[in-house]
Each structure stands twice: as C-alpha cells, then as structure tokens.
Amino acid sequence: MKLNREFLLHNTSGETILVPTGGASFSGVVRGNKTLGAVLELLKNDVTQEEIVAALKARFDAPEGAIEADVEKALAELRKIGALDG
C-alpha cells in the first residue's frame, strides 16, 4: 500500500498535517502526532502493514501490541478517507 497522490504531507514542529488536493474525494485536514507522521512517511513508498509495524518498533519504545493497534487504527482511518492506494 502507498499514500494516494491526491494527498500532500506536511510536517511541522511535532505535528503532521495531511491535506487533500482538489482531486481527492475527502475535504478536510488530517492532523496527527509523531507516530502518524512516521506512518505517513513510510507510506510515501509501497509498504506493507507488517513493515510499518517493524519500522515503528525499531523507532519507538512501546509495547508491540500497542504499536500494532495504533498502526491498524491509522491505516483504517486513512482508508476511510481514500488516502491509501492498494
């Protein structure tokens, strides 16, 4: 899966913002923390859910179950707004 080209990613000090372009069916802004920012950065390239979890486990000191749940929730929300391809 990969981030849909109709969405632009912007990182500011500690906050990630995902903005749809005019071609996206979603209208609004998605704001997130460093964890969502890390997920979205990984989604710039074709990646699997398992690869995202592994990358976050290497980066953040958190229980594996919590990381898996956070990734699953983030991906579900991104799918819901049409921000994912694949």
MOPAC internal coordinates of N, CA, C and O (Angstrom, degrees):
PM7 1SCF
backbone

  N    0.0000 0     0.00 0     0.00 0    0    0    0
  C    1.4473 1     0.00 0     0.00 0    1    0    0
  C    1.5131 1   108.87 1     0.00 0    2    1    0
  O    1.2310 1   121.42 1   -20.26 1    3    2    1
  N    1.3117 1   114.89 1   159.74 1    3    2    1
  C    1.4502 1   120.85 1  -175.31 1    5    3    2
  C    1.5322 1   109.07 1  -152.82 1    6    5    3
  O    1.2310 1   120.64 1   -25.03 1    7    6    5
  N    1.3159 1   116.39 1   154.97 1    7    6    5
  C    1.4613 1   121.17 1   177.28 1    9    7    6
  C    1.5235 1   109.33 1   -66.31 1   10    9    7
  O    1.2310 1   120.60 1   -47.69 1   11   10    9
  N    1.3136 1   116.46 1   132.31 1   11   10    9
  C    1.4601 1   122.73 1   178.74 1   13   11   10
  C    1.5261 1   109.80 1   -62.26 1   14   13   11
  O    1.2310 1   120.66 1   -42.53 1   15   14   13
  N    1.3291 1   116.34 1   137.47 1   15   14   13
  C    1.4741 1   121.52 1  -179.35 1   17   15   14
  C    1.5225 1   112.90 1   -63.44 1   18   17   15
  O    1.2310 1   120.11 1   164.64 1   19   18   17
  N    1.3152 1   117.40 1   -15.36 1   19   18   17
  C    1.4651 1   121.18 1  -179.40 1   21   19   18
  C    1.5299 1   112.46 1   -80.83 1   22   21   19
  O    1.2310 1   120.42 1  -176.03 1   23   22   21
  N    1.3310 1   116.81 1     3.97 1   23   22   21
  C    1.4638 1   121.29 1  -179.77 1   25   23   22
  C    1.5231 1   109.63 1  -122.97 1   26   25   23
  O    1.2310 1   121.28 1   -43.42 1   27   26   25
  N    1.3206 1   115.15 1   136.58 1   27   26   25
  C    1.4617 1   121.79 1   178.96 1   29   27   26
  C    1.5159 1   109.44 1  -108.49 1   30   29   27
  O    1.2310 1   121.04 1   -40.26 1   31   30   29
  N    1.3097 1   115.61 1   139.74 1   31   30   29
  C    1.4558 1   122.48 1  -178.34 1   33   31   30
  C    1.5200 1   109.28 1  -107.96 1   34   33   31
  O    1.2310 1   120.85 1   -47.36 1   35   34   33
  N    1.3350 1   115.98 1   132.64 1   35   34   33
  C    1.4584 1   120.93 1   178.12 1   37   35   34
  C    1.5282 1   108.40 1  -135.51 1   38   37   35
  O    1.2310 1   120.96 1   -51.11 1   39   38   37
  N    1.3298 1   115.77 1   128.89 1   39   38   37
  C    1.4630 1   121.18 1   177.93 1   41   39   38
  C    1.5222 1   109.48 1  -108.84 1   42   41   39
  O    1.2310 1   121.36 1   -50.59 1   43   42   41
  N    1.3145 1   115.01 1   129.41 1   43   42   41
  C    1.4610 1   120.65 1   173.90 1   45   43   42
  C    1.5209 1   106.68 1  -119.42 1   46   45   43
  O    1.2310 1   119.35 1     4.15 1   47   46   45
  N    1.2716 1   118.84 1  -175.85 1   47   46   45
  C    1.4626 1   122.47 1  -175.36 1   49   47   46
  C    1.5278 1   111.62 1   -57.11 1   50   49   47
  O    1.2310 1   120.79 1   -86.24 1   51   50   49
  N    1.3400 1   116.09 1    93.76 1   51   50   49
  C    1.4540 1   121.27 1   175.88 1   53   51   50
  C    1.5104 1   116.01 1    81.48 1   54   53   51
  O    1.2310 1   119.65 1   179.28 1   55   54   53
  N    1.3159 1   118.27 1    -0.72 1   55   54   53
  C    1.4602 1   120.49 1  -178.63 1   57   55   54
  C    1.5253 1   109.72 1  -130.44 1   58   57   55
  O    1.2310 1   121.12 1   -38.86 1   59   58   57
  N    1.3079 1   115.46 1   141.14 1   59   58   57
  C    1.4540 1   121.96 1   177.48 1   61   59   58
  C    1.5102 1   108.51 1  -110.37 1   62   61   59
  O    1.2310 1   120.89 1   -42.86 1   63   62   61
  N    1.3234 1   115.91 1   137.14 1   63   62   61
  C    1.4606 1   121.33 1   179.31 1   65   63   62
  C    1.5180 1   108.14 1  -124.97 1   66   65   63
  O    1.2310 1   121.02 1   -50.75 1   67   66   65
  N    1.3275 1   115.66 1   129.25 1   67   66   65
  C    1.4539 1   122.64 1   177.25 1   69   67   66
  C    1.5259 1   106.95 1  -113.78 1   70   69   67
  O    1.2310 1   121.07 1   -58.15 1   71   70   69
  N    1.3405 1   115.56 1   121.85 1   71   70   69
  C    1.4620 1   121.24 1  -174.07 1   73   71   70
  C    1.5278 1   109.38 1  -122.22 1   74   73   71
  O    1.2310 1   120.08 1   -50.01 1   75   74   73
  N    1.3261 1   117.46 1   129.99 1   75   74   73
  C    1.4621 1   119.15 1   176.81 1   77   75   74
  C    1.5247 1   110.79 1   -78.88 1   78   77   75
  O    1.2310 1   120.81 1   -30.52 1   79   78   77
  N    1.3380 1   116.05 1   149.48 1   79   78   77
  C    1.4568 1   120.19 1   173.61 1   81   79   78
  C    1.5228 1   108.14 1   -87.60 1   82   81   79
  O    1.2310 1   120.38 1     0.44 1   83   82   81
  N    1.2970 1   116.88 1  -179.56 1   83   82   81
  C    1.4623 1   120.99 1  -178.89 1   85   83   82
  C    1.5090 1   114.01 1   -61.76 1   86   85   83
  O    1.2310 1   119.72 1   157.55 1   87   86   85
  N    1.3398 1   118.14 1   -22.45 1   87   86   85
  C    1.4494 1   121.35 1  -178.49 1   89   87   86
  C    1.5198 1   114.52 1   -83.54 1   90   89   87
  O    1.2310 1   119.96 1   170.06 1   91   90   89
  N    1.3170 1   117.68 1    -9.94 1   91   90   89
  C    1.4639 1   121.30 1  -178.04 1   93   91   90
  C    1.5191 1   110.81 1   -80.93 1   94   93   91
  O    1.2310 1   120.76 1   -31.86 1   95   94   93
  N    1.3179 1   116.16 1   148.14 1   95   94   93
  C    1.4611 1   120.05 1   178.66 1   97   95   94
  C    1.5279 1   111.63 1   -79.93 1   98   97   95
  O    1.2310 1   119.99 1   161.45 1   99   98   97
  N    1.3220 1   117.61 1   -18.55 1   99   98   97
  C    1.4665 1   122.86 1   178.49 1  101   99   98
  C    1.5154 1   109.16 1   -86.84 1  102  101   99
  O    1.2310 1   120.52 1   -44.16 1  103  102  101
  N    1.3140 1   116.61 1   135.84 1  103  102  101
  C    1.4669 1   119.62 1   174.60 1  105  103  102
  C    1.5195 1   107.83 1  -123.31 1  106  105  103
  O    1.2310 1   121.08 1   -59.69 1  107  106  105
  N    1.2866 1   115.54 1   120.31 1  107  106  105
  C    1.4515 1   121.60 1  -177.08 1  109  107  106
  C    1.5132 1   109.25 1   153.49 1  110  109  107
  O    1.2310 1   120.83 1     7.74 1  111  110  109
  N    1.3109 1   116.02 1  -172.26 1  111  110  109
  C    1.4511 1   122.14 1   179.44 1  113  111  110
  C    1.5212 1   108.22 1  -130.58 1  114  113  111
  O    1.2310 1   120.54 1   -43.06 1  115  114  113
  N    1.3163 1   116.58 1   136.94 1  115  114  113
  C    1.4563 1   121.68 1   176.59 1  117  115  114
  C    1.5188 1   107.48 1  -105.24 1  118  117  115
  O    1.2310 1   120.88 1   -56.68 1  119  118  117
  N    1.3286 1   115.93 1   123.32 1  119  118  117
  C    1.4615 1   121.15 1   178.35 1  121  119  118
  C    1.5185 1   108.23 1  -111.59 1  122  121  119
  O    1.2310 1   121.12 1   -40.50 1  123  122  121
  N    1.3249 1   115.46 1   139.50 1  123  122  121
  C    1.4532 1   118.61 1  -178.63 1  125  123  122
  C    1.5161 1   112.55 1  -148.32 1  126  125  123
  O    1.2310 1   121.70 1    -6.78 1  127  126  125
  N    1.3322 1   114.35 1   173.22 1  127  126  125
  C    1.4596 1   121.58 1  -178.81 1  129  127  126
  C    1.5308 1   110.52 1   -93.08 1  130  129  127
  O    1.2310 1   120.60 1    12.41 1  131  130  129
  N    1.3303 1   116.46 1  -167.59 1  131  130  129
  C    1.4642 1   121.28 1  -178.26 1  133  131  130
  C    1.5243 1   112.21 1   -62.75 1  134  133  131
  O    1.2310 1   120.37 1   146.10 1  135  134  133
  N    1.3174 1   116.89 1   -33.90 1  135  134  133
  C    1.4572 1   119.95 1   179.72 1  137  135  134
  C    1.5186 1   110.88 1   -64.94 1  138  137  135
  O    1.2310 1   120.28 1   131.32 1  139  138  137
  N    1.3234 1   117.07 1   -48.68 1  139  138  137
  C    1.4664 1   119.91 1   177.55 1  141  139  138
  C    1.5239 1   109.55 1   -63.04 1  142  141  139
  O    1.2310 1   120.38 1   141.31 1  143  142  141
  N    1.3093 1   116.88 1   -38.69 1  143  142  141
  C    1.4616 1   120.12 1   177.50 1  145  143  142
  C    1.5175 1   111.90 1   -58.60 1  146  145  143
  O    1.2310 1   120.53 1   137.73 1  147  146  145
  N    1.3346 1   116.60 1   -42.27 1  147  146  145
  C    1.4624 1   120.76 1   178.51 1  149  147  146
  C    1.5271 1   110.77 1   -64.80 1  150  149  147
  O    1.2310 1   120.25 1   138.24 1  151  150  149
  N    1.3313 1   117.13 1   -41.76 1  151  150  149
  C    1.4645 1   121.15 1   178.28 1  153  151  150
  C    1.5296 1   109.66 1   -61.76 1  154  153  151
  O    1.2310 1   120.24 1   133.37 1  155  154  153
  N    1.3248 1   117.15 1   -46.63 1  155  154  153
  C    1.4641 1   120.89 1  -178.41 1  157  155  154
  C    1.5234 1   111.91 1   -65.84 1  158  157  155
  O    1.2310 1   119.93 1   143.27 1  159  158  157
  N    1.3182 1   117.74 1   -36.73 1  159  158  157
  C    1.4671 1   120.50 1   176.52 1  161  159  158
  C    1.5179 1   110.45 1   -61.86 1  162  161  159
  O    1.2310 1   120.36 1   137.33 1  163  162  161
  N    1.3240 1   116.92 1   -42.67 1  163  162  161
  C    1.4594 1   120.84 1   178.45 1  165  163  162
  C    1.5244 1   111.12 1   -64.79 1  166  165  163
  O    1.2310 1   120.67 1   147.40 1  167  166  165
  N    1.3254 1   116.33 1   -32.60 1  167  166  165
  C    1.4678 1   120.98 1  -178.45 1  169  167  166
  C    1.5280 1   112.99 1   -76.23 1  170  169  167
  O    1.2310 1   119.72 1   178.53 1  171  170  169
  N    1.3190 1   118.14 1    -1.47 1  171  170  169
  C    1.4623 1   119.90 1   173.53 1  173  171  170
  C    1.5310 1   110.04 1   -66.58 1  174  173  171
  O    1.2310 1   121.00 1   156.46 1  175  174  173
  N    1.3346 1   115.69 1   -23.54 1  175  174  173
  C    1.4583 1   122.57 1   176.69 1  177  175  174
  C    1.5218 1   108.65 1  -116.67 1  178  177  175
  O    1.2310 1   120.90 1   -19.58 1  179  178  177
  N    1.3204 1   115.89 1   160.42 1  179  178  177
  C    1.4635 1   120.09 1   178.28 1  181  179  178
  C    1.5240 1   108.64 1   -65.59 1  182  181  179
  O    1.2310 1   120.20 1   -56.94 1  183  182  181
  N    1.3227 1   117.23 1   123.06 1  183  182  181
  C    1.4610 1   122.21 1  -173.63 1  185  183  182
  C    1.5265 1   109.45 1  -148.27 1  186  185  183
  O    1.2310 1   120.67 1   -26.19 1  187  186  185
  N    1.3264 1   116.33 1   153.81 1  187  186  185
  C    1.4558 1   120.40 1   176.79 1  189  187  186
  C    1.5266 1   109.71 1   -97.09 1  190  189  187
  O    1.2310 1   120.93 1   -15.31 1  191  190  189
  N    1.3145 1   115.83 1   164.69 1  191  190  189
  C    1.4634 1   120.59 1   177.27 1  193  191  190
  C    1.5227 1   110.22 1   -60.93 1  194  193  191
  O    1.2310 1   120.31 1   140.49 1  195  194  193
  N    1.3123 1   117.01 1   -39.51 1  195  194  193
  C    1.4693 1   121.60 1   179.86 1  197  195  194
  C    1.5268 1   111.04 1   -63.53 1  198  197  195
  O    1.2310 1   120.40 1   141.24 1  199  198  197
  N    1.3253 1   116.83 1   -38.76 1  199  198  197
  C    1.4685 1   120.65 1   178.52 1  201  199  198
  C    1.5287 1   110.92 1   -67.27 1  202  201  199
  O    1.2310 1   120.55 1   143.13 1  203  202  201
  N    1.3192 1   116.56 1   -36.87 1  203  202  201
  C    1.4626 1   120.01 1   177.11 1  205  203  202
  C    1.5176 1   110.20 1   -64.27 1  206  205  203
  O    1.2310 1   120.31 1   133.37 1  207  206  205
  N    1.3306 1   117.01 1   -46.63 1  207  206  205
  C    1.4738 1   121.33 1   179.32 1  209  207  206
  C    1.5224 1   109.94 1   -59.40 1  210  209  207
  O    1.2310 1   119.96 1   134.44 1  211  210  209
  N    1.3311 1   117.68 1   -45.56 1  211  210  209
  C    1.4697 1   121.16 1  -179.20 1  213  211  210
  C    1.5280 1   111.17 1   -61.72 1  214  213  211
  O    1.2310 1   120.33 1   138.07 1  215  214  213
  N    1.3337 1   116.97 1   -41.93 1  215  214  213
  C    1.4667 1   120.68 1   179.86 1  217  215  214
  C    1.5283 1   111.15 1   -65.58 1  218  217  215
  O    1.2310 1   120.41 1   139.93 1  219  218  217
  N    1.3269 1   116.81 1   -40.07 1  219  218  217
  C    1.4673 1   119.88 1   179.92 1  221  219  218
  C    1.5220 1   111.38 1   -70.98 1  222  221  219
  O    1.2310 1   119.99 1   145.11 1  223  222  221
  N    1.3317 1   117.62 1   -34.89 1  223  222  221
  C    1.4640 1   120.51 1   176.60 1  225  223  222
  C    1.5245 1   110.27 1   -62.46 1  226  225  223
  O    1.2310 1   120.33 1   142.71 1  227  226  225
  N    1.3219 1   116.97 1   -37.29 1  227  226  225
  C    1.4652 1   120.96 1   178.91 1  229  227  226
  C    1.5243 1   111.71 1   -71.86 1  230  229  227
  O    1.2310 1   120.37 1   152.83 1  231  230  229
  N    1.3163 1   116.90 1   -27.17 1  231  230  229
  C    1.4676 1   121.10 1  -174.87 1  233  231  230
  C    1.5250 1   113.82 1   -93.34 1  234  233  231
  O    1.2310 1   120.03 1   142.74 1  235  234  233
  N    1.3250 1   117.55 1   -37.26 1  235  234  233
  C    1.4572 1   121.55 1  -173.93 1  237  235  234
  C    1.5275 1   111.15 1  -114.08 1  238  237  235
  O    1.2310 1   120.98 1   -34.49 1  239  238  237
  N    1.3114 1   115.73 1   145.51 1  239  238  237
  C    1.4619 1   121.84 1   176.75 1  241  239  238
  C    1.5280 1   108.05 1   -92.45 1  242  241  239
  O    1.2310 1   121.23 1   -91.12 1  243  242  241
  N    1.3295 1   115.25 1    88.88 1  243  242  241
  C    1.4619 1   121.38 1  -179.00 1  245  243  242
  C    1.5171 1   108.32 1  -149.06 1  246  245  243
  O    1.2310 1   120.35 1   -24.83 1  247  246  245
  N    1.3284 1   116.94 1   155.17 1  247  246  245
  C    1.4661 1   119.66 1   177.87 1  249  247  246
  C    1.5299 1   111.12 1   -60.86 1  250  249  247
  O    1.2310 1   120.87 1   -37.61 1  251  250  249
  N    1.3264 1   115.93 1   142.39 1  251  250  249
  C    1.4620 1   121.05 1  -177.88 1  253  251  250
  C    1.5287 1   111.82 1   -56.43 1  254  253  251
  O    1.2310 1   120.12 1   139.00 1  255  254  253
  N    1.3172 1   117.37 1   -41.00 1  255  254  253
  C    1.4672 1   120.56 1   179.86 1  257  255  254
  C    1.5163 1   112.37 1   -61.82 1  258  257  255
  O    1.2310 1   120.52 1   142.11 1  259  258  257
  N    1.3236 1   116.62 1   -37.89 1  259  258  257
  C    1.4654 1   120.70 1   179.07 1  261  259  258
  C    1.5243 1   110.37 1   -67.83 1  262  261  259
  O    1.2310 1   120.65 1   138.62 1  263  262  261
  N    1.3245 1   116.36 1   -41.38 1  263  262  261
  C    1.4658 1   119.82 1   178.83 1  265  263  262
  C    1.5242 1   109.92 1   -64.27 1  266  265  263
  O    1.2310 1   120.08 1   134.46 1  267  266  265
  N    1.3216 1   117.45 1   -45.54 1  267  266  265
  C    1.4673 1   120.68 1   179.32 1  269  267  266
  C    1.5187 1   111.44 1   -59.43 1  270  269  267
  O    1.2310 1   120.29 1   137.48 1  271  270  269
  N    1.3324 1   117.05 1   -42.52 1  271  270  269
  C    1.4659 1   121.08 1   179.46 1  273  271  270
  C    1.5225 1   111.12 1   -65.79 1  274  273  271
  O    1.2310 1   120.29 1   137.63 1  275  274  273
  N    1.3259 1   117.06 1   -42.37 1  275  274  273
  C    1.4712 1   120.79 1   179.47 1  277  275  274
  C    1.5244 1   111.41 1   -63.56 1  278  277  275
  O    1.2310 1   120.64 1   137.17 1  279  278  277
  N    1.3302 1   116.38 1   -42.83 1  279  278  277
  C    1.4694 1   120.48 1   179.81 1  281  279  278
  C    1.5232 1   110.07 1   -65.38 1  282  281  279
  O    1.2310 1   120.44 1   135.48 1  283  282  281
  N    1.3224 1   116.76 1   -44.52 1  283  282  281
  C    1.4644 1   120.13 1   179.15 1  285  283  282
  C    1.5291 1   111.45 1   -59.67 1  286  285  283
  O    1.2310 1   120.70 1   136.09 1  287  286  285
  N    1.3228 1   116.27 1   -43.91 1  287  286  285
  C    1.4671 1   120.37 1   179.54 1  289  287  286
  C    1.5239 1   110.98 1   -64.86 1  290  289  287
  O    1.2310 1   120.34 1   135.21 1  291  290  289
  N    1.3318 1   116.96 1   -44.79 1  291  290  289
  C    1.4706 1   120.77 1  -179.48 1  293  291  290
  C    1.5199 1   110.81 1   -61.61 1  294  293  291
  O    1.2310 1   120.36 1   134.84 1  295  294  293
  N    1.3233 1   116.92 1   -45.16 1  295  294  293
  C    1.4604 1   120.16 1  -179.19 1  297  295  294
  C    1.5241 1   111.45 1   -65.66 1  298  297  295
  O    1.2310 1   120.10 1   142.00 1  299  298  297
  N    1.3197 1   117.41 1   -38.00 1  299  298  297
  C    1.4701 1   120.73 1   177.83 1  301  299  298
  C    1.5218 1   110.80 1   -61.95 1  302  301  299
  O    1.2310 1   120.55 1   136.78 1  303  302  301
  N    1.3275 1   116.54 1   -43.22 1  303  302  301
  C    1.4742 1   120.25 1   179.43 1  305  303  302
  C    1.5266 1   111.00 1   -66.96 1  306  305  303
  O    1.2310 1   120.36 1   139.58 1  307  306  305
  N    1.3239 1   116.92 1   -40.42 1  307  306  305
  C    1.4659 1   120.32 1   178.78 1  309  307  306
  C    1.5210 1   111.06 1   -65.33 1  310  309  307
  O    1.2310 1   120.21 1   141.52 1  311  310  309
  N    1.3183 1   117.21 1   -38.48 1  311  310  309
  C    1.4678 1   120.79 1   175.99 1  313  311  310
  C    1.5276 1   110.43 1   -63.10 1  314  313  311
  O    1.2310 1   121.01 1   138.14 1  315  314  313
  N    1.3145 1   115.67 1   -41.86 1  315  314  313
  C    1.4667 1   120.71 1  -176.68 1  317  315  314
  C    1.5271 1   111.67 1   -59.63 1  318  317  315
  O    1.2310 1   120.14 1   144.64 1  319  318  317
  N    1.3307 1   117.34 1   -35.36 1  319  318  317
  C    1.4665 1   120.06 1  -179.10 1  321  319  318
  C    1.5198 1   112.89 1   -94.24 1  322  321  319
  O    1.2310 1   120.43 1  -177.27 1  323  322  321
  N    1.3291 1   116.79 1     2.73 1  323  322  321
  C    1.4589 1   120.47 1   177.38 1  325  323  322
  C    1.5178 1   114.37 1    79.89 1  326  325  323
  O    1.2310 1   120.13 1  -156.82 1  327  326  325
  N    1.3233 1   117.35 1    23.18 1  327  326  325
  C    1.4655 1   121.08 1  -176.81 1  329  327  326
  C    1.5178 1   113.43 1   -87.83 1  330  329  327
  O    1.2310 1   119.79 1   176.93 1  331  330  329
  N    1.3353 1   118.01 1    -3.07 1  331  330  329
  C    1.4634 1   120.55 1  -179.44 1  333  331  330
  C    1.5163 1   111.46 1  -115.57 1  334  333  331
  O    1.2310 1   121.37 1   -38.30 1  335  334  333
  N    1.3166 1   114.98 1   141.70 1  335  334  333
  C    1.4672 1   122.72 1   170.06 1  337  335  334
  C    1.5169 1   106.62 1  -106.93 1  338  337  335
  O    1.2310 1   120.69 1   -48.78 1  339  338  337
  N    1.2988 1   116.28 1   131.22 1  339  338  337
  C    1.4581 1   120.16 1   176.84 1  341  339  338
  C    1.4892 1   115.48 1    87.89 1  342  341  339
  O    1.2310 1   120.10 1   180.00 1  343  342  341

